[in-house]
Amino acid sequence: MRVAFVGKGGSGKTTMSALFARHVAGQGAPVVAVDADINQHLALVLGLDAQPEPLGAHLTEIKDRLRGANPRIPSAEAMVKTTPPGRGSTILSFDDLAADPYGLTTPDGLRLLATGPFSEDDLGVACYHSKVGAVELLLNHLVDGPGEYVVVDMTAGADSFASGLFTRFDLTFLVAEPTRQGVSVYRQYRDHAAKYDVALAVIGNKVHGESDVEFLREHVGDDLLTWMEHSAAVRAMEQGRHLTLDDLEPANADALALLHKTLDEQVKDWARFGRQTVEFHLRNARAWADDRTGLDLAEQVDPGFVYGP
């Protein structure tokens, strides 16, 4: 199952991504976490002293690997972030993704990949979403199975909608503080996501009491799945002190368990996944990619390719 964590900058989505990934790994399930945020903090929160090798710095190698022997894609240069798989492409299993050479293993035993930070060379000349494109390509070519988890910490706010990446997930958790700013990002995300059949659930965060819960219920309604109470244990983790999940307050541990249960209840919809992969590729082709590559990228769509196992 694939899950994205989104929300306003500062809402705690990176912390929630890390806690959820650790919780699932602690249940014995295989987990790959991906830092796709422009601010690369997931490694730190997961207890690593180093960053993974940036996927964005190896985009050509990733494209060459994924295009495989697909006759519709003559070179890495012909691939863009939305290029769909076809017959002859390299289809990744979850184990392939977990063995990606650019990842690192965390102290909890899960695997972390990262797009890489916005570098000085990018300033004024590049869009961060070109780096996130590596994640979109990997997910386009991934066939994950039951009991396998990909947890992605997305870039903040509505920036997530700058590519088709937001449709690559079985469920999206939006982390919202009980503030007007927090719920305004929720409304924006809800309205965009509704057009594409994106499953969305809200996690309230930094909740101090019943009045905060009532505020979230008033503005989020039935999309409010659960909430995380203000946590001394989480604050200690964010300050660099060691945290085991046993240190979490019971209500917060129960919230993580509910997130896990809710994700497991989602039905994998490979038909929707394939349909939207093609839709966003054709949209990007018409908008900019045909001009950028000098090719008719609609020809990369293989009508005989079937998505899923």
GURO-705843 format. One line per field, with one value per residue: residue number from 1; residue in three letters; x, y, z of N, C-alpha, C in turn. Coordinates in nm, 2 decimals. Example, Ala and Ser with C-alpha at 12.3 -4.5 7.8 and 13.67 -1.06 7.14 Angstrom:
BEGIN
k <- [1 2];
r <- [ala ser];
nc1 <- [1.32 1.28];
nc2 <- [-0.57 -0.22];
nc3 <- [0.78 0.71];
cac1 <- [1.23 1.37];
cac2 <- [-0.45 -0.11];
cac3 <- [0.78 0.71];
cc1 <- [1.32 1.29];
cc2 <- [-0.33 0.00];
cc3 <- [0.78 0.79];
END
This chain:
BEGIN
k <- [1 2 3 4 5 6 7 8 9 10 11 12 13 14 15 16 17 18 19 20 21 22 23 24 25 26 27 28 29 30 31 32 33 34 35 36 37 38 39 40 41 42 43 44 45 46 47 48 49 50 51 52 53 54 55 56 57 58 59 60 61 62 63 64 65 66 67 68 69 70 71 72 73 74 75 76 77 78 79 80 81 82 83 84 85 86 87 88 89 90 91 92 93 94 95 96 97 98 99 100 101 102 103 104 105 106 107 108 109 110 111 112 113 114 115 116 117 118 119 120 121 122 123 124 125 126 127 128 129 130 131 132 133 134 135 136 137 138 139 140 141 142 143 144 145 146 147 148 149 150 151 152 153 154 155 156 157 158 159 160 161 162 163 164 165 166 167 168 169 170 171 172 173 174 175 176 177 178 179 180 181 182 183 184 185 186 187 188 189 190 191 192 193 194 195 196 197 198 199 200 201 202 203 204 205 206 207 208 209 210 211 212 213 214 215 216 217 218 219 220 221 222 223 224 225 226 227 228 229 230 231 232 233 234 235 236 237 238 239 240 241 242 243 244 245 246 247 248 249 250 251 252 253 254 255 256 257 258 259 260 261 262 263 264 265 266 267 268 269 270 271 272 273 274 275 276 277 278 279 280 281 282 283 284 285 286 287 288 289 290 291 292 293 294 295 296 297 298 299 300 301 302 303 304 305 306 307 308 309];
r <- [met arg val ala phe val gly lys gly gly ser gly lys thr thr met ser ala leu phe ala arg his val ala gly gln gly ala pro val val ala val asp ala asp ile asn gln his leu ala leu val leu gly leu asp ala gln pro glu pro leu gly ala his leu thr glu ile lys asp arg leu arg gly ala asn pro arg ile pro ser ala glu ala met val lys thr thr pro pro gly arg gly ser thr ile leu ser phe asp asp leu ala ala asp pro tyr gly leu thr thr pro asp gly leu arg leu leu ala thr gly pro phe ser glu asp asp leu gly val ala cys tyr his ser lys val gly ala val glu leu leu leu asn his leu val asp gly pro gly glu tyr val val val asp met thr ala gly ala asp ser phe ala ser gly leu phe thr arg phe asp leu thr phe leu val ala glu pro thr arg gln gly val ser val tyr arg gln tyr arg asp his ala ala lys tyr asp val ala leu ala val ile gly asn lys val his gly glu ser asp val glu phe leu arg glu his val gly asp asp leu leu thr trp met glu his ser ala ala val arg ala met glu gln gly arg his leu thr leu asp asp leu glu pro ala asn ala asp ala leu ala leu leu his lys thr leu asp glu gln val lys asp trp ala arg phe gly arg gln thr val glu phe his leu arg asn ala arg ala trp ala asp asp arg thr gly leu asp leu ala glu gln val asp pro gly phe val tyr gly pro];
nc1 <- [0.08 0.04 0.11 0.06 0.18 0.06 0.02 0.01 0.30 0.50 0.30 0.35 0.38 0.60 0.70 0.48 0.48 0.72 0.67 0.45 0.57 0.76 0.59 0.46 0.67 0.75 0.55 0.64 0.62 0.74 0.88 0.92 1.03 0.99 1.14 1.01 0.99 1.07 1.21 1.44 1.40 1.33 1.51 1.66 1.46 1.40 1.62 1.87 2.21 2.30 2.22 2.03 2.16 2.08 1.79 1.72 1.96 2.04 1.88 1.90 2.01 1.81 1.60 1.70 1.72 1.44 1.32 1.41 1.36 1.17 1.02 0.90 1.03 1.31 1.54 1.69 1.66 1.43 1.24 1.01 0.89 0.64 0.63 0.48 0.48 0.54 0.50 0.80 0.92 1.10 0.96 0.91 0.93 0.83 1.04 1.25 1.24 1.30 1.56 1.69 1.98 2.04 1.94 1.91 1.93 1.74 1.76 1.54 1.50 1.37 1.36 1.50 1.45 1.53 1.45 1.64 1.79 1.70 1.94 2.22 2.30 2.06 1.91 1.71 1.70 1.59 1.32 1.18 1.02 1.12 1.31 1.14 1.02 1.16 1.06 0.80 0.83 0.94 0.72 0.53 0.62 0.61 0.50 0.34 0.25 0.01 0.05 0.29 0.46 0.47 0.57 0.53 0.66 0.54 0.59 0.51 0.18 -0.02 0.16 0.20 0.03 0.15 0.23 0.14 0.19 0.04 -0.17 -0.08 -0.12 -0.27 -0.40 -0.43 -0.30 -0.39 -0.23 -0.34 -0.32 -0.52 -0.61 -0.70 -0.54 -0.44 -0.68 -0.75 -0.57 -0.64 -0.90 -0.84 -0.68 -0.87 -1.06 -0.92 -0.84 -1.07 -1.16 -1.02 -1.06 -0.92 -0.84 -0.88 -0.79 -0.81 -0.57 -0.57 -0.34 -0.11 -0.29 -0.46 -0.67 -1.03 -1.16 -1.00 -1.04 -1.31 -1.30 -1.17 -1.35 -1.57 -1.47 -1.37 -1.52 -1.65 -1.42 -1.22 -1.02 -0.87 -0.67 -0.37 -0.26 -0.10 0.23 0.47 0.67 0.70 0.79 1.04 1.16 1.18 1.36 1.59 1.63 1.63 1.36 1.14 0.86 0.71 0.73 0.53 0.23 -0.07 -0.31 -0.20 -0.05 -0.26 -0.38 -0.20 -0.22 -0.48 -0.45 -0.29 -0.47 -0.67 -0.55 -0.48 -0.74 -0.80 -0.89 -0.69 -0.67 -0.60 -0.69 -0.78 -0.53 -0.37 -0.52 -0.51 -0.23 -0.18 -0.34 -0.22 0.02 -0.03 -0.14 0.08 0.25 0.12 0.12 0.39 0.60 0.62 0.73 0.96 1.11 1.10 0.95 0.66 0.50 0.28 0.29 0.43 0.25 0.14 -0.11 -0.17 -0.07 -0.10 -0.18 -0.06 -0.04];
nc2 <- [-0.12 0.23 0.54 0.89 1.17 1.49 1.85 2.18 2.37 2.32 2.19 1.94 1.72 1.58 1.47 1.31 1.14 1.00 0.88 0.72 0.55 0.42 0.30 0.11 -0.04 -0.14 -0.32 -0.53 -0.52 -0.47 -0.16 0.12 0.44 0.77 1.07 1.34 1.61 1.95 2.06 1.87 1.67 1.42 1.21 1.29 1.29 1.03 0.93 0.91 1.00 1.08 1.18 1.01 0.92 1.15 1.10 1.27 1.34 1.14 1.09 1.03 0.77 0.64 0.66 0.52 0.26 0.21 0.23 0.01 -0.24 -0.12 -0.05 0.18 0.39 0.54 0.64 0.77 1.04 1.08 1.03 1.16 1.30 1.19 0.97 0.67 0.32 0.04 -0.24 -0.42 -0.24 -0.19 -0.33 -0.27 -0.45 -0.44 -0.53 -0.47 -0.19 -0.14 -0.23 -0.03 0.13 0.39 0.43 0.44 0.25 0.27 0.31 0.17 -0.02 0.02 0.13 0.42 0.66 0.95 1.25 1.45 1.77 2.12 2.26 2.49 2.52 2.50 2.73 2.97 2.86 2.61 2.39 2.25 2.03 1.88 1.72 1.57 1.43 1.19 1.03 1.01 0.86 0.62 0.53 0.50 0.28 0.08 -0.22 -0.30 -0.50 -0.66 -0.58 -0.45 -0.15 0.18 0.49 0.83 1.14 1.43 1.74 2.06 2.20 2.31 2.26 2.00 1.94 2.00 1.81 1.48 1.32 1.32 1.15 0.90 0.73 0.50 0.60 0.93 1.11 1.40 1.63 1.84 2.13 2.26 2.52 2.82 2.85 2.59 2.44 2.57 2.49 2.22 2.25 2.34 2.12 1.92 2.00 2.00 1.73 1.59 1.59 1.39 1.15 1.09 0.93 1.06 1.15 1.31 1.40 1.54 1.75 1.84 1.88 2.03 2.00 1.94 2.16 2.21 1.98 2.00 2.23 2.13 1.93 2.09 2.23 2.03 1.81 1.49 1.40 1.40 1.18 1.10 1.22 1.37 1.41 1.69 1.62 1.53 1.34 1.33 1.59 1.58 1.39 1.55 1.73 1.59 1.39 1.04 0.84 0.58 0.40 0.31 0.51 0.69 0.86 0.69 0.76 0.87 0.66 0.49 0.64 0.62 0.34 0.34 0.48 0.30 0.08 0.19 0.24 -0.02 -0.11 0.01 -0.04 -0.16 0.00 -0.07 -0.01 0.26 0.37 0.32 0.45 0.72 0.76 0.76 0.97 1.20 1.19 1.25 1.50 1.65 1.61 1.76 2.01 2.09 1.89 1.77 1.98 2.02 1.79 1.75 1.55 1.34 1.26 1.12 0.89 0.72 0.59 0.28 0.09 -0.17 -0.24 -0.37 -0.26 -0.33 -0.64];
nc3 <- [0.00 -0.07 0.08 0.12 0.30 0.35 0.39 0.54 0.55 0.84 0.98 1.08 0.92 0.84 1.08 1.14 0.92 0.97 1.23 1.16 0.97 1.13 1.31 1.15 1.06 1.30 1.35 1.21 0.94 0.60 0.50 0.29 0.31 0.17 0.12 -0.01 0.01 -0.03 0.18 0.34 0.58 0.68 0.71 0.94 1.14 1.14 1.27 1.14 1.07 0.84 0.50 0.25 -0.08 -0.32 -0.52 -0.72 -0.83 -0.99 -1.20 -1.48 -1.48 -1.34 -1.52 -1.74 -1.64 -1.59 -1.84 -1.97 -2.21 -2.36 -2.66 -2.73 -2.61 -2.68 -2.55 -2.25 -2.25 -2.38 -2.19 -1.96 -1.64 -1.62 -1.78 -1.88 -1.79 -2.02 -2.23 -2.21 -2.04 -1.73 -1.46 -1.13 -0.83 -0.48 -0.33 -0.51 -0.50 -0.23 -0.23 -0.36 -0.47 -0.38 -0.14 0.23 0.53 0.82 1.18 1.28 1.09 0.85 0.51 0.36 0.11 -0.08 -0.25 -0.26 -0.17 -0.26 -0.45 -0.46 -0.72 -0.85 -0.81 -0.93 -1.18 -1.20 -1.14 -0.84 -0.87 -1.07 -0.95 -0.78 -0.98 -1.01 -0.81 -0.89 -1.13 -1.03 -0.88 -1.08 -1.21 -1.03 -0.88 -0.61 -0.33 -0.11 0.24 0.21 0.23 0.12 0.22 0.18 0.23 0.14 -0.05 0.09 0.13 -0.15 -0.35 -0.40 -0.61 -0.84 -1.02 -1.14 -0.93 -0.69 -0.73 -0.71 -0.50 -0.25 -0.04 0.11 0.37 0.53 0.72 0.97 1.16 1.44 1.33 1.15 0.93 0.89 0.83 0.60 0.41 0.40 0.28 0.03 -0.07 -0.05 -0.25 -0.49 -0.49 -0.50 -0.76 -0.88 -0.77 -0.54 -0.24 0.07 0.40 0.72 0.96 1.27 1.43 1.70 1.90 2.17 2.34 2.40 2.27 2.05 1.91 1.85 1.69 1.46 1.38 1.31 1.09 0.92 0.92 0.83 0.72 0.91 1.06 1.28 1.56 1.68 2.00 2.18 2.24 2.47 2.43 2.15 2.11 2.24 2.07 1.84 1.93 1.92 2.10 2.19 2.09 2.16 2.03 2.23 2.41 2.35 2.42 2.52 2.38 2.15 2.04 1.99 1.78 1.57 1.52 1.43 1.19 1.05 1.03 0.88 0.63 0.55 0.49 0.26 -0.09 -0.34 -0.65 -0.94 -1.20 -1.20 -1.13 -1.36 -1.55 -1.47 -1.48 -1.75 -1.83 -1.70 -1.82 -2.09 -2.06 -1.96 -2.18 -2.38 -2.27 -2.22 -2.25 -2.51 -2.66 -2.52 -2.56 -2.83 -2.94 -3.01 -2.74 -2.68 -2.81 -2.65 -2.49 -2.42 -2.54 -2.50 -2.25 -1.92 -1.61 -1.28 -1.08];
cac1 <- [0.00 0.12 0.04 0.12 0.15 0.06 -0.02 0.07 0.44 0.50 0.19 0.40 0.36 0.73 0.70 0.38 0.54 0.82 0.60 0.37 0.66 0.82 0.49 0.43 0.79 0.75 0.46 0.70 0.59 0.84 0.85 1.01 0.99 1.05 1.14 0.98 0.97 1.18 1.29 1.47 1.42 1.28 1.62 1.69 1.35 1.41 1.73 1.99 2.30 2.34 2.11 2.04 2.20 1.96 1.74 1.72 2.10 2.06 1.76 1.93 2.03 1.68 1.52 1.76 1.68 1.30 1.27 1.44 1.36 1.04 1.06 0.84 1.12 1.44 1.65 1.65 1.63 1.29 1.15 0.98 0.85 0.51 0.63 0.42 0.54 0.48 0.57 0.94 0.97 1.14 0.86 0.97 0.86 0.86 1.18 1.34 1.24 1.37 1.70 1.75 2.12 2.06 1.87 1.97 1.85 1.73 1.78 1.42 1.50 1.30 1.45 1.47 1.49 1.51 1.47 1.75 1.75 1.72 2.08 2.26 2.30 1.92 1.85 1.68 1.71 1.53 1.20 1.20 0.94 1.21 1.36 1.03 0.99 1.22 0.97 0.68 0.87 0.95 0.59 0.46 0.67 0.61 0.38 0.35 0.15 -0.05 0.15 0.41 0.42 0.55 0.53 0.59 0.65 0.52 0.62 0.41 0.07 -0.07 0.27 0.18 -0.05 0.23 0.25 0.05 0.23 -0.07 -0.27 0.00 -0.13 -0.39 -0.46 -0.35 -0.33 -0.36 -0.20 -0.39 -0.33 -0.65 -0.60 -0.76 -0.45 -0.44 -0.79 -0.76 -0.49 -0.73 -1.01 -0.77 -0.64 -0.99 -1.13 -0.84 -0.83 -1.21 -1.17 -0.94 -1.10 -0.81 -0.89 -0.82 -0.83 -0.74 -0.51 -0.54 -0.21 -0.08 -0.42 -0.44 -0.79 -1.15 -1.19 -0.93 -1.11 -1.44 -1.27 -1.14 -1.48 -1.65 -1.42 -1.32 -1.63 -1.63 -1.28 -1.14 -1.01 -0.82 -0.59 -0.25 -0.25 0.03 0.31 0.61 0.76 0.73 0.87 1.17 1.22 1.21 1.48 1.70 1.64 1.58 1.22 1.08 0.72 0.65 0.72 0.42 0.11 -0.16 -0.40 -0.13 -0.02 -0.39 -0.41 -0.11 -0.28 -0.60 -0.40 -0.25 -0.59 -0.75 -0.47 -0.50 -0.87 -0.82 -0.88 -0.60 -0.75 -0.50 -0.75 -0.77 -0.39 -0.33 -0.59 -0.45 -0.09 -0.18 -0.40 -0.13 0.13 -0.08 -0.15 0.21 0.30 0.06 0.15 0.53 0.70 0.65 0.82 1.09 1.18 1.09 0.88 0.52 0.51 0.16 0.33 0.49 0.15 0.12 -0.25 -0.18 0.00 -0.20 -0.12 -0.09 0.03];
cac2 <- [0.00 0.35 0.65 1.02 1.27 1.62 1.95 2.31 2.38 2.33 2.12 1.82 1.61 1.50 1.40 1.21 1.04 0.92 0.80 0.61 0.45 0.35 0.22 0.00 -0.13 -0.20 -0.44 -0.64 -0.51 -0.40 -0.02 0.22 0.58 0.85 1.22 1.41 1.74 2.04 2.06 1.73 1.65 1.29 1.13 1.34 1.25 0.88 0.89 0.90 1.11 1.12 1.18 0.92 0.97 1.21 1.04 1.37 1.35 1.01 1.08 0.96 0.63 0.58 0.65 0.41 0.14 0.18 0.21 -0.13 -0.27 -0.07 0.01 0.32 0.49 0.51 0.69 0.83 1.18 1.08 1.01 1.27 1.24 1.12 0.86 0.55 0.19 -0.03 -0.38 -0.41 -0.16 -0.26 -0.32 -0.28 -0.51 -0.37 -0.56 -0.39 -0.05 -0.15 -0.25 0.08 0.16 0.52 0.44 0.41 0.18 0.35 0.23 0.09 -0.13 0.06 0.19 0.56 0.72 1.09 1.32 1.54 1.91 2.22 2.29 2.62 2.52 2.50 2.85 3.06 2.79 2.48 2.37 2.14 1.92 1.79 1.62 1.49 1.34 1.06 0.95 0.98 0.76 0.49 0.48 0.46 0.15 -0.01 -0.31 -0.33 -0.60 -0.65 -0.59 -0.38 -0.01 0.30 0.61 0.94 1.28 1.52 1.88 2.13 2.28 2.28 2.23 1.86 1.93 2.04 1.69 1.37 1.24 1.32 1.04 0.77 0.67 0.44 0.69 1.04 1.17 1.54 1.67 1.97 2.19 2.32 2.67 2.86 2.83 2.45 2.39 2.63 2.40 2.10 2.27 2.35 1.99 1.84 2.04 1.94 1.58 1.53 1.58 1.28 1.03 1.06 0.90 1.16 1.15 1.42 1.38 1.66 1.74 1.94 1.91 2.05 1.97 1.92 2.27 2.19 1.87 2.06 2.32 2.05 1.87 2.19 2.27 1.92 1.72 1.35 1.37 1.39 1.04 1.09 1.33 1.35 1.51 1.75 1.51 1.56 1.24 1.37 1.71 1.53 1.34 1.66 1.80 1.51 1.28 0.91 0.81 0.46 0.42 0.28 0.64 0.77 0.86 0.59 0.81 0.89 0.53 0.44 0.71 0.55 0.21 0.36 0.51 0.17 0.00 0.26 0.22 -0.16 -0.13 0.06 -0.13 -0.12 0.02 -0.06 0.05 0.40 0.41 0.32 0.55 0.85 0.76 0.80 1.10 1.30 1.19 1.32 1.64 1.71 1.61 1.87 2.14 2.13 1.79 1.75 2.09 2.01 1.67 1.74 1.42 1.32 1.17 1.04 0.76 0.64 0.52 0.14 0.06 -0.31 -0.27 -0.38 -0.22 -0.42 -0.77];
cac3 <- [0.00 -0.08 0.15 0.12 0.40 0.30 0.48 0.55 0.61 0.98 1.04 1.15 0.83 0.84 1.20 1.13 0.82 1.04 1.33 1.09 0.91 1.24 1.37 1.06 1.06 1.43 1.34 1.13 0.79 0.52 0.47 0.23 0.33 0.07 0.15 -0.14 0.05 -0.06 0.30 0.36 0.73 0.72 0.76 1.07 1.23 1.15 1.34 1.06 1.08 0.70 0.40 0.14 -0.20 -0.39 -0.64 -0.83 -0.90 -1.06 -1.28 -1.61 -1.45 -1.31 -1.65 -1.82 -1.57 -1.60 -1.98 -2.01 -2.35 -2.41 -2.79 -2.74 -2.54 -2.74 -2.47 -2.12 -2.28 -2.43 -2.08 -1.86 -1.51 -1.63 -1.88 -1.82 -1.83 -2.13 -2.25 -2.22 -1.93 -1.61 -1.36 -1.00 -0.71 -0.36 -0.29 -0.59 -0.45 -0.10 -0.25 -0.44 -0.42 -0.33 -0.01 0.36 0.63 0.94 1.30 1.29 0.99 0.73 0.40 0.33 -0.02 -0.08 -0.38 -0.25 -0.14 -0.36 -0.44 -0.50 -0.87 -0.90 -0.78 -1.04 -1.31 -1.20 -1.06 -0.75 -0.91 -1.16 -0.86 -0.74 -1.09 -0.99 -0.73 -0.97 -1.22 -0.96 -0.84 -1.20 -1.25 -0.91 -0.84 -0.47 -0.29 0.03 0.35 0.17 0.25 0.07 0.29 0.12 0.29 0.02 -0.03 0.16 0.07 -0.28 -0.44 -0.43 -0.73 -0.96 -1.10 -1.12 -0.81 -0.59 -0.77 -0.71 -0.36 -0.21 0.06 0.14 0.50 0.54 0.86 0.99 1.29 1.46 1.31 1.02 0.82 0.88 0.76 0.47 0.32 0.38 0.18 -0.11 -0.11 -0.07 -0.37 -0.60 -0.49 -0.53 -0.91 -0.93 -0.69 -0.44 -0.11 0.16 0.54 0.79 1.09 1.35 1.50 1.80 1.96 2.31 2.42 2.32 2.19 1.93 1.83 1.80 1.58 1.35 1.34 1.25 0.96 0.84 0.91 0.84 0.68 1.03 1.10 1.42 1.59 1.77 2.11 2.20 2.29 2.52 2.37 2.01 2.12 2.27 1.95 1.75 1.98 1.90 2.20 2.14 2.12 2.12 2.02 2.36 2.49 2.31 2.50 2.47 2.28 2.02 1.99 1.93 1.66 1.47 1.49 1.34 1.05 0.99 1.00 0.77 0.51 0.52 0.45 0.12 -0.20 -0.45 -0.77 -1.05 -1.32 -1.18 -1.13 -1.50 -1.63 -1.43 -1.52 -1.89 -1.83 -1.66 -1.91 -2.21 -2.02 -1.96 -2.32 -2.46 -2.20 -2.23 -2.27 -2.65 -2.71 -2.46 -2.61 -2.97 -2.97 -2.98 -2.63 -2.68 -2.87 -2.54 -2.42 -2.47 -2.51 -2.46 -2.12 -1.81 -1.48 -1.16 -1.08];
cc1 <- [0.09 0.04 0.12 0.08 0.16 0.01 0.05 0.21 0.43 0.39 0.23 0.39 0.48 0.73 0.60 0.42 0.63 0.76 0.52 0.46 0.72 0.72 0.47 0.55 0.79 0.65 0.51 0.68 0.71 0.80 0.96 0.95 1.06 1.03 1.13 0.95 1.09 1.27 1.32 1.50 1.38 1.39 1.65 1.58 1.35 1.53 1.86 2.08 2.34 2.21 2.13 2.10 2.08 1.92 1.75 1.86 2.12 1.94 1.78 1.94 1.89 1.60 1.57 1.72 1.53 1.25 1.30 1.45 1.23 1.07 1.00 0.93 1.26 1.56 1.60 1.60 1.48 1.19 1.13 0.92 0.72 0.51 0.58 0.50 0.47 0.54 0.71 1.00 1.01 1.03 0.92 0.88 0.90 1.00 1.28 1.35 1.32 1.52 1.77 1.88 2.14 1.99 1.96 1.88 1.85 1.74 1.66 1.41 1.43 1.40 1.41 1.53 1.46 1.53 1.60 1.71 1.76 1.86 2.11 2.26 2.16 1.86 1.83 1.67 1.63 1.41 1.22 1.13 1.02 1.27 1.26 0.99 1.05 1.13 0.84 0.71 0.87 0.81 0.51 0.50 0.67 0.48 0.41 0.23 0.10 0.06 0.28 0.38 0.52 0.49 0.60 0.56 0.65 0.56 0.49 0.30 0.03 0.04 0.26 0.11 0.02 0.26 0.14 0.08 0.12 -0.17 -0.20 -0.03 -0.27 -0.47 -0.37 -0.40 -0.29 -0.34 -0.24 -0.38 -0.47 -0.64 -0.67 -0.67 -0.44 -0.56 -0.81 -0.68 -0.57 -0.84 -0.95 -0.74 -0.77 -1.06 -1.05 -0.85 -0.96 -1.22 -1.10 -0.96 -0.98 -0.87 -0.81 -0.88 -0.75 -0.69 -0.50 -0.41 -0.19 -0.21 -0.40 -0.56 -0.91 -1.19 -1.12 -0.99 -1.24 -1.41 -1.24 -1.27 -1.57 -1.60 -1.38 -1.43 -1.59 -1.49 -1.19 -1.14 -0.97 -0.73 -0.47 -0.25 -0.11 0.11 0.45 0.71 0.80 0.82 1.02 1.24 1.27 1.33 1.60 1.72 1.58 1.44 1.19 0.93 0.65 0.65 0.60 0.30 0.01 -0.25 -0.33 -0.09 -0.15 -0.42 -0.32 -0.17 -0.40 -0.56 -0.36 -0.37 -0.66 -0.68 -0.49 -0.64 -0.90 -0.81 -0.79 -0.67 -0.65 -0.56 -0.74 -0.62 -0.34 -0.39 -0.53 -0.31 -0.09 -0.24 -0.30 -0.01 0.09 -0.10 -0.02 0.28 0.25 0.11 0.30 0.63 0.73 0.75 0.96 1.17 1.19 1.02 0.73 0.51 0.38 0.19 0.40 0.38 0.12 -0.02 -0.27 -0.12 -0.11 -0.13 -0.16 -0.02 0.00];
cc2 <- [0.12 0.46 0.77 1.10 1.41 1.72 2.08 2.29 2.40 2.26 1.99 1.70 1.52 1.41 1.28 1.10 0.94 0.83 0.69 0.51 0.36 0.25 0.09 -0.10 -0.20 -0.32 -0.55 -0.63 -0.44 -0.26 0.05 0.35 0.66 1.00 1.29 1.56 1.83 2.06 1.92 1.70 1.51 1.20 1.16 1.28 1.10 0.83 0.86 1.02 1.16 1.11 1.07 0.99 1.03 1.14 1.14 1.39 1.23 0.99 1.00 0.81 0.56 0.56 0.53 0.27 0.11 0.16 0.07 -0.15 -0.22 0.00 0.14 0.43 0.46 0.55 0.75 0.98 1.19 1.06 1.14 1.21 1.16 1.00 0.73 0.42 0.13 -0.17 -0.36 -0.32 -0.25 -0.23 -0.35 -0.36 -0.42 -0.40 -0.49 -0.25 -0.04 -0.17 -0.14 0.12 0.30 0.54 0.41 0.33 0.25 0.25 0.14 -0.02 -0.10 0.12 0.33 0.60 0.87 1.16 1.41 1.69 2.00 2.28 2.44 2.63 2.53 2.64 2.94 2.99 2.66 2.48 2.25 2.02 1.83 1.69 1.52 1.39 1.20 0.97 0.91 0.86 0.62 0.44 0.44 0.32 0.04 -0.09 -0.36 -0.42 -0.58 -0.66 -0.53 -0.23 0.09 0.42 0.73 1.07 1.38 1.66 1.95 2.19 2.22 2.25 2.08 1.84 1.97 1.93 1.59 1.29 1.22 1.21 0.90 0.69 0.60 0.52 0.81 1.09 1.31 1.58 1.81 2.01 2.25 2.47 2.70 2.83 2.68 2.40 2.45 2.54 2.27 2.13 2.28 2.21 1.91 1.87 1.99 1.79 1.52 1.51 1.45 1.15 0.99 1.04 0.99 1.15 1.25 1.37 1.52 1.64 1.86 1.98 1.92 2.02 1.96 2.03 2.26 2.09 1.92 2.15 2.24 1.98 1.97 2.22 2.15 1.82 1.57 1.31 1.35 1.25 1.03 1.22 1.29 1.46 1.57 1.65 1.56 1.46 1.28 1.50 1.67 1.47 1.45 1.74 1.71 1.40 1.15 0.89 0.67 0.48 0.38 0.41 0.72 0.76 0.76 0.64 0.83 0.76 0.47 0.51 0.65 0.42 0.23 0.40 0.39 0.09 0.06 0.24 0.08 -0.19 -0.07 -0.05 -0.08 -0.11 0.04 0.00 0.20 0.45 0.42 0.43 0.69 0.87 0.81 0.94 1.21 1.31 1.27 1.47 1.71 1.71 1.73 2.00 2.18 2.02 1.76 1.86 2.07 1.90 1.67 1.61 1.43 1.22 1.09 0.90 0.67 0.56 0.39 0.09 -0.09 -0.35 -0.27 -0.35 -0.32 -0.55 -0.86];
cc3 <- [0.00 -0.01 0.14 0.24 0.35 0.41 0.47 0.60 0.76 1.05 1.11 1.06 0.83 0.96 1.19 1.03 0.89 1.15 1.27 1.03 1.02 1.30 1.28 1.06 1.20 1.44 1.26 0.98 0.72 0.48 0.39 0.25 0.22 0.11 0.02 -0.11 0.01 0.06 0.35 0.50 0.77 0.78 0.91 1.17 1.24 1.22 1.27 1.08 0.94 0.61 0.30 0.01 -0.28 -0.51 -0.76 -0.90 -0.99 -1.16 -1.42 -1.58 -1.42 -1.43 -1.73 -1.77 -1.60 -1.74 -2.03 -2.16 -2.42 -2.54 -2.81 -2.68 -2.58 -2.65 -2.34 -2.15 -2.33 -2.32 -2.00 -1.74 -1.51 -1.72 -1.82 -1.86 -1.95 -2.14 -2.28 -2.11 -1.82 -1.50 -1.22 -0.90 -0.59 -0.32 -0.38 -0.54 -0.32 -0.12 -0.34 -0.38 -0.36 -0.19 0.11 0.44 0.76 1.06 1.33 1.19 0.87 0.63 0.37 0.20 -0.01 -0.21 -0.38 -0.23 -0.27 -0.35 -0.49 -0.66 -0.93 -0.89 -0.90 -1.17 -1.32 -1.11 -0.97 -0.80 -1.01 -1.07 -0.81 -0.85 -1.08 -0.91 -0.81 -1.07 -1.15 -0.92 -0.96 -1.24 -1.14 -0.90 -0.70 -0.43 -0.15 0.13 0.32 0.17 0.20 0.14 0.24 0.19 0.17 0.05 0.02 0.07 -0.07 -0.38 -0.48 -0.57 -0.85 -1.05 -1.07 -1.00 -0.71 -0.61 -0.75 -0.58 -0.34 -0.11 0.09 0.28 0.50 0.68 0.88 1.13 1.31 1.45 1.17 0.91 0.79 0.80 0.62 0.37 0.30 0.28 0.04 -0.16 -0.14 -0.21 -0.49 -0.61 -0.53 -0.68 -0.96 -0.85 -0.60 -0.30 -0.01 0.30 0.62 0.93 1.16 1.42 1.59 1.87 2.11 2.40 2.33 2.23 2.05 1.84 1.77 1.68 1.45 1.29 1.27 1.11 0.86 0.82 0.92 0.79 0.79 1.08 1.24 1.44 1.69 1.88 2.12 2.28 2.34 2.46 2.23 2.02 2.15 2.15 1.85 1.80 1.98 2.01 2.14 2.19 2.07 2.11 2.15 2.45 2.45 2.41 2.44 2.36 2.14 1.96 1.92 1.79 1.55 1.43 1.40 1.20 0.98 0.94 0.88 0.64 0.46 0.46 0.31 0.02 -0.31 -0.58 -0.89 -1.18 -1.31 -1.19 -1.28 -1.58 -1.60 -1.47 -1.67 -1.90 -1.81 -1.76 -2.04 -2.18 -2.02 -2.10 -2.39 -2.40 -2.23 -2.28 -2.42 -2.70 -2.65 -2.52 -2.76 -3.02 -2.95 -2.87 -2.61 -2.73 -2.76 -2.47 -2.49 -2.44 -2.47 -2.32 -2.01 -1.68 -1.37 -1.18 -1.21];
END
